[in-house]
Amino acid sequence: MRDGDRYAALNRRARYDYAIIDTLEAGIVLVGSEVKSLRKGQASIAESFAGEMKGELYLFNAHIPIYAAANRFNHEERRPRKLLVHTRQRNRLLGQIKREGVTLVPLSVYFNDRGMAKVEIGLAKGKKKADKRAAEKEKDWQRDRARALRRDID
């Protein structure tokens, strides 16, 4: 994601629960009321994941709330949404999911500088409890070290 992009939804827990191996930017197929609701920043991708359906890549269980002003032209809140990636990328990701026991986790949904909705997907492997503790310990150490360096400089 670049500087001009604006987040519509973040999955902060993903980097805690999973070790992110690789990231990928994908387009997403939305209807008008979903775009309006996303622009209000009310979406949640905390429990969502990406996977295969009919040979294509889809985002499952992402919650985009109903947009009240859309009235009867509204969307289904948790419908599967098609992700737009190149064929070669899709085949590589689906192959890795089947072989290596990894999963595709959405890290963020945002609007790029052209106003297009994009999803940042992470190829992720689940962390064990000990891994989470080690990551937390490393993060604390980095924070303490930065504080000490700042004190020395001042």
MIDOSE-1310 file (N, C-alpha, C; in nm, 2 decimals, decimal comma, always signed):
residues 154
mrdg	+0,08/-0,12/+0,00/+0,00/+0,00/+0,00/+0,09/+0,12/+0,00; +0,05/+0,22/-0,08/+0,12/+0,35/-0,09/+0,06/+0,46/+0,00; +0,13/+0,57/+0,00/+0,09/+0,68/+0,09/-0,05/+0,74/+0,05; -0,09/+0,74/-0,07/-0,21/+0,80/-0,11/-0,33/+0,72/-0,09
drya	-0,31/+0,59/-0,04/-0,42/+0,50/-0,02/-0,49/+0,52/+0,11; -0,62/+0,49/+0,12/-0,70/+0,51/+0,24/-0,76/+0,38/+0,28; -0,74/+0,34/+0,41/-0,79/+0,21/+0,46/-0,94/+0,22/+0,48; -1,01/+0,11/+0,44/-1,15/+0,10/+0,47/-1,17/+0,00/+0,58
alnr	-1,08/-0,10/+0,59/-1,08/-0,20/+0,70/-0,94/-0,26/+0,72; -0,91/-0,29/+0,84/-0,78/-0,35/+0,88/-0,80/-0,48/+0,95; -0,71/-0,57/+0,93/-0,71/-0,70/+1,01/-0,59/-0,70/+1,10; -0,59/-0,63/+1,21/-0,48/-0,61/+1,30/-0,43/-0,75/+1,36
rary	-0,53/-0,83/+1,38/-0,50/-0,96/+1,45/-0,43/-1,06/+1,36; -0,43/-1,04/+1,23/-0,37/-1,13/+1,14/-0,22/-1,15/+1,16; -0,15/-1,04/+1,18/-0,01/-1,05/+1,20/+0,03/-1,11/+1,33; -0,06/-1,11/+1,43/-0,04/-1,17/+1,56/-0,06/-1,32/+1,55
dyai	-0,17/-1,36/+1,48/-0,21/-1,50/+1,47/-0,13/-1,58/+1,36; -0,08/-1,51/+1,26/-0,02/-1,58/+1,15/+0,12/-1,52/+1,12; +0,21/-1,60/+1,07/+0,34/-1,56/+1,02/+0,31/-1,53/+0,87; +0,32/-1,40/+0,83/+0,30/-1,37/+0,69/+0,42/-1,40/+0,60
idtl	+0,40/-1,49/+0,51/+0,51/-1,53/+0,42/+0,53/-1,43/+0,30; +0,41/-1,39/+0,24/+0,41/-1,31/+0,12/+0,29/-1,23/+0,12; +0,29/-1,11/+0,06/+0,17/-1,03/+0,04/+0,14/-1,00/-0,10; +0,01/-0,98/-0,13/-0,03/-0,96/-0,27/-0,15/-0,86/-0,27
eagi	-0,15/-0,77/-0,37/-0,26/-0,68/-0,38/-0,36/-0,73/-0,49; -0,49/-0,74/-0,45/-0,59/-0,79/-0,54/-0,70/-0,69/-0,55; -0,77/-0,69/-0,67/-0,89/-0,61/-0,68/-1,00/-0,69/-0,62; -1,12/-0,63/-0,60/-1,23/-0,70/-0,55/-1,36/-0,65/-0,62
vlvg	-1,45/-0,75/-0,65/-1,57/-0,72/-0,72/-1,67/-0,68/-0,62; -1,72/-0,56/-0,63/-1,82/-0,51/-0,53/-1,94/-0,45/-0,61; -2,06/-0,44/-0,54/-2,17/-0,37/-0,60/-2,17/-0,23/-0,53; -2,25/-0,14/-0,59/-2,25/+0,00/-0,55/-2,27/+0,02/-0,40
sevk	-2,37/-0,05/-0,34/-2,39/-0,02/-0,20/-2,28/-0,07/-0,11; -2,20/-0,17/-0,16/-2,09/-0,22/-0,08/-1,98/-0,11/-0,08; -1,96/-0,05/-0,20/-1,86/+0,06/-0,21/-1,89/+0,17/-0,11; -2,02/+0,22/-0,11/-2,06/+0,33/-0,03/-2,04/+0,29/+0,12
slrk	-2,07/+0,17/+0,16/-2,05/+0,13/+0,29/-1,90/+0,12/+0,33; -1,82/+0,07/+0,24/-1,67/+0,07/+0,26/-1,62/+0,21/+0,28; -1,66/+0,30/+0,20/-1,61/+0,44/+0,21/-1,65/+0,50/+0,35; -1,75/+0,45/+0,41/-1,79/+0,50/+0,55/-1,69/+0,43/+0,65
gqas	-1,62/+0,33/+0,61/-1,52/+0,27/+0,70/-1,58/+0,17/+0,80; -1,69/+0,11/+0,77/-1,76/+0,02/+0,87/-1,74/-0,13/+0,84; -1,65/-0,16/+0,75/-1,63/-0,31/+0,72/-1,55/-0,38/+0,82; -1,56/-0,51/+0,83/-1,48/-0,59/+0,92/-1,43/-0,71/+0,84
iaes	-1,30/-0,73/+0,85/-1,24/-0,85/+0,78/-1,16/-0,93/+0,88; -1,20/-0,92/+1,01/-1,13/-0,99/+1,12/-1,14/-1,14/+1,10; -1,26/-1,19/+1,07/-1,28/-1,34/+1,06/-1,28/-1,39/+0,92; -1,24/-1,31/+0,82/-1,25/-1,35/+0,68/-1,12/-1,42/+0,64
fage	-1,14/-1,49/+0,52/-1,03/-1,56/+0,46/-1,05/-1,57/+0,31; -0,95/-1,60/+0,24/-0,97/-1,62/+0,09/-0,95/-1,76/+0,06; -1,02/-1,81/-0,05/-1,01/-1,94/-0,09/-1,06/-1,96/-0,23; -1,07/-2,09/-0,27/-1,11/-2,12/-0,41/-1,26/-2,16/-0,41
mkge	-1,33/-2,11/-0,51/-1,46/-2,14/-0,54/-1,48/-2,14/-0,69; -1,52/-2,25/-0,75/-1,54/-2,26/-0,90/-1,41/-2,22/-0,98; -1,30/-2,26/-0,92/-1,17/-2,23/-0,99/-1,12/-2,08/-0,98; -1,19/-2,00/-0,91/-1,16/-1,86/-0,89/-1,12/-1,83/-0,74
lylf	-1,06/-1,72/-0,72/-1,03/-1,68/-0,58/-1,14/-1,59/-0,53; -1,19/-1,62/-0,41/-1,29/-1,55/-0,34/-1,26/-1,51/-0,20; -1,32/-1,40/-0,16/-1,30/-1,36/-0,02/-1,43/-1,40/+0,06; -1,41/-1,48/+0,16/-1,53/-1,53/+0,23/-1,54/-1,47/+0,37
nahi	-1,66/-1,45/+0,41/-1,69/-1,41/+0,55/-1,65/-1,27/+0,58; -1,63/-1,18/+0,48/-1,60/-1,04/+0,51/-1,73/-0,97/+0,53; -1,74/-0,89/+0,64/-1,86/-0,83/+0,68/-1,86/-0,68/+0,63; -1,95/-0,65/+0,53/-1,97/-0,52/+0,48/-2,11/-0,48/+0,52
piya	-2,14/-0,40/+0,61/-2,27/-0,37/+0,66/-2,36/-0,31/+0,55; -2,49/-0,33/+0,57/-2,59/-0,27/+0,48/-2,58/-0,12/+0,47; -2,59/-0,06/+0,36/-2,59/+0,08/+0,34/-2,73/+0,13/+0,34; -2,77/+0,20/+0,44/-2,91/+0,24/+0,46/-2,98/+0,31/+0,35
aanr	-2,91/+0,40/+0,28/-2,96/+0,48/+0,17/-2,99/+0,40/+0,05; -2,93/+0,28/+0,04/-2,95/+0,20/-0,08/-3,09/+0,13/-0,09; -3,16/+0,13/+0,02/-3,29/+0,08/+0,02/-3,31/-0,06/-0,03; -3,38/-0,09/-0,13/-3,41/-0,23/-0,18/-3,29/-0,28/-0,27
fnhe	-3,20/-0,19/-0,31/-3,09/-0,23/-0,39/-2,97/-0,27/-0,31; -2,99/-0,30/-0,19/-2,88/-0,33/-0,10/-2,82/-0,47/-0,13; -2,71/-0,50/-0,06/-2,63/-0,62/-0,08/-2,64/-0,71/+0,04; -2,60/-0,84/+0,02/-2,59/-0,93/+0,13/-2,47/-0,91/+0,20
errp	-2,47/-0,90/+0,33/-2,36/-0,86/+0,42/-2,24/-0,95/+0,41; -2,25/-1,08/+0,41/-2,14/-1,17/+0,42/-2,13/-1,26/+0,29; -2,16/-1,21/+0,18/-2,16/-1,29/+0,06/-2,01/-1,31/+0,01; -1,98/-1,42/-0,06/-1,85/-1,44/-0,11/-1,82/-1,33/-0,22
rkll	-1,70/-1,27/-0,21/-1,67/-1,16/-0,31/-1,55/-1,21/-0,39; -1,56/-1,20/-0,52/-1,45/-1,24/-0,61/-1,33/-1,15/-0,60; -1,22/-1,21/-0,60/-1,09/-1,13/-0,60/-1,03/-1,14/-0,74; -0,98/-1,02/-0,78/-0,92/-1,01/-0,91/-0,77/-1,02/-0,91
vhtr	-0,71/-1,12/-0,96/-0,57/-1,14/-0,96/-0,53/-1,20/-1,10; -0,41/-1,19/-1,14/-0,36/-1,25/-1,26/-0,37/-1,40/-1,25; -0,40/-1,47/-1,36/-0,41/-1,61/-1,37/-0,29/-1,69/-1,31; -0,17/-1,64/-1,34/-0,05/-1,70/-1,29/-0,04/-1,69/-1,14
qrnr	-0,08/-1,57/-1,09/-0,07/-1,55/-0,94/-0,18/-1,64/-0,87; -0,30/-1,65/-0,93/-0,41/-1,73/-0,87/-0,36/-1,87/-0,87; -0,31/-1,92/-0,97/-0,26/-2,07/-0,98/-0,15/-2,09/-0,88; -0,06/-2,00/-0,86/+0,05/-2,02/-0,77/-0,01/-2,02/-0,62
llgq	-0,10/-1,92/-0,59/-0,15/-1,92/-0,46/-0,24/-2,04/-0,42; -0,32/-2,08/-0,52/-0,41/-2,20/-0,49/-0,32/-2,33/-0,48; -0,21/-2,34/-0,55/-0,12/-2,45/-0,54/-0,05/-2,45/-0,41; -0,01/-2,34/-0,36/+0,05/-2,33/-0,23/-0,04/-2,36/-0,11
ikre	-0,17/-2,32/-0,13/-0,27/-2,35/-0,02/-0,29/-2,50/-0,01; -0,30/-2,57/-0,13/-0,32/-2,71/-0,13/-0,20/-2,79/-0,08; -0,08/-2,75/-0,11/+0,04/-2,83/-0,08/+0,09/-2,80/+0,06; +0,11/-2,68/+0,09/+0,19/-2,64/+0,21/+0,12/-2,62/+0,34
gvtl	-0,01/-2,62/+0,34/-0,09/-2,60/+0,46/-0,08/-2,45/+0,51; -0,08/-2,37/+0,41/-0,09/-2,22/+0,44/-0,23/-2,17/+0,41; -0,26/-2,05/+0,45/-0,39/-1,99/+0,42/-0,37/-1,85/+0,36; -0,48/-1,80/+0,30/-0,48/-1,67/+0,25/-0,56/-1,58/+0,35
vpls	-0,50/-1,48/+0,40/-0,57/-1,40/+0,50/-0,57/-1,25/+0,45; -0,69/-1,19/+0,45/-0,69/-1,04/+0,41/-0,63/-0,96/+0,52; -0,53/-0,87/+0,49/-0,47/-0,79/+0,58/-0,53/-0,65/+0,59; -0,58/-0,60/+0,47/-0,65/-0,47/+0,47/-0,73/-0,46/+0,35
vyfn	-0,83/-0,37/+0,36/-0,91/-0,33/+0,24/-0,89/-0,18/+0,23; -0,86/-0,13/+0,12/-0,83/+0,01/+0,10/-0,87/+0,06/-0,04; -0,87/+0,19/-0,05/-0,90/+0,26/-0,18/-0,76/+0,32/-0,23; -0,72/+0,28/-0,35/-0,59/+0,33/-0,40/-0,61/+0,48/-0,45
drgm	-0,51/+0,53/-0,50/-0,51/+0,67/-0,55/-0,61/+0,70/-0,66; -0,65/+0,59/-0,73/-0,75/+0,61/-0,84/-0,89/+0,58/-0,79; -0,91/+0,55/-0,66/-1,04/+0,53/-0,60/-1,09/+0,39/-0,62; -1,00/+0,30/-0,65/-1,04/+0,16/-0,67/-1,02/+0,08/-0,54
akve	-1,12/+0,00/-0,51/-1,11/-0,08/-0,38/-1,01/-0,20/-0,41; -0,92/-0,21/-0,32/-0,82/-0,32/-0,32/-0,81/-0,39/-0,19; -0,77/-0,52/-0,20/-0,75/-0,60/-0,08/-0,61/-0,65/-0,08; -0,54/-0,63/+0,04/-0,40/-0,68/+0,06/-0,42/-0,81/+0,12
igla	-0,37/-0,91/+0,05/-0,38/-1,05/+0,10/-0,25/-1,10/+0,14; -0,24/-1,17/+0,25/-0,12/-1,23/+0,30/-0,12/-1,38/+0,29; -0,02/-1,44/+0,23/+0,00/-1,58/+0,24/+0,06/-1,62/+0,37; -0,02/-1,69/+0,46/+0,01/-1,70/+0,60/+0,02/-1,84/+0,65
kgkk	+0,10/-1,86/+0,75/+0,11/-1,99/+0,82/+0,08/-1,96/+0,96; +0,00/-2,04/+1,02/-0,05/-2,02/+1,16/+0,07/-2,03/+1,26; +0,06/-1,94/+1,36/+0,16/-1,94/+1,47/+0,12/-2,03/+1,59; +0,21/-2,09/+1,65/+0,18/-2,16/+1,77/+0,19/-2,06/+1,89
kadk	+0,15/-2,10/+2,01/+0,15/-2,01/+2,12/+0,29/-1,97/+2,16; +0,39/-2,06/+2,15/+0,52/-2,02/+2,18/+0,58/-1,92/+2,08; +0,54/-1,93/+1,95/+0,58/-1,83/+1,85/+0,52/-1,70/+1,88; +0,40/-1,69/+1,93/+0,34/-1,57/+1,96/+0,41/-1,50/+2,08
raae	+0,45/-1,58/+2,18/+0,52/-1,53/+2,29/+0,65/-1,47/+2,25; +0,72/-1,54/+2,16/+0,86/-1,50/+2,12/+0,84/-1,37/+2,04; +0,74/-1,36/+1,96/+0,72/-1,24/+1,88/+0,69/-1,12/+1,97; +0,61/-1,14/+2,07/+0,58/-1,04/+2,17/+0,70/-0,99/+2,25
kekd	+0,79/-1,09/+2,29/+0,91/-1,06/+2,36/+1,00/-0,98/+2,27; +1,01/-1,01/+2,15/+1,10/-0,94/+2,05/+1,05/-0,80/+2,03; +0,92/-0,78/+2,02/+0,86/-0,65/+2,00/+0,89/-0,56/+2,13; +0,87/-0,62/+2,25/+0,90/-0,55/+2,37/+1,05/-0,51/+2,38
wqrd	+1,14/-0,60/+2,34/+1,28/-0,57/+2,34/+1,31/-0,45/+2,24; +1,25/-0,46/+2,12/+1,28/-0,35/+2,03/+1,23/-0,21/+2,08; +1,11/-0,21/+2,15/+1,06/-0,09/+2,20/+1,15/-0,04/+2,31; +1,19/-0,13/+2,41/+1,28/-0,09/+2,51/+1,42/-0,03/+2,46
rara	+1,47/-0,10/+2,36/+1,60/-0,06/+2,30/+1,58/+0,08/+2,24; +1,47/+0,10/+2,17/+1,45/+0,23/+2,10/+1,44/+0,34/+2,21; +1,37/+0,31/+2,32/+1,36/+0,41/+2,43/+1,50/+0,44/+2,49; +1,58/+0,34/+2,51/+1,72/+0,36/+2,56/+1,80/+0,44/+2,47
lrrd	+1,79/+0,42/+2,34/+1,87/+0,49/+2,24/+1,82/+0,64/+2,24; +1,69/+0,66/+2,25/+1,64/+0,80/+2,25/+1,69/+0,87/+2,38; +1,70/+0,80/+2,49/+1,75/+0,86/+2,62/+1,89/+0,90/+2,60; +1,97/+0,82/+2,54/+2,11/+0,84/+2,52/+2,14/+0,96/+2,43
id	+2,05/+0,98/+2,33/+2,06/+1,09/+2,23/+2,03/+1,22/+2,30; +1,92/+1,22/+2,38/+1,87/+1,34/+2,44/+1,96/+1,39/+2,55
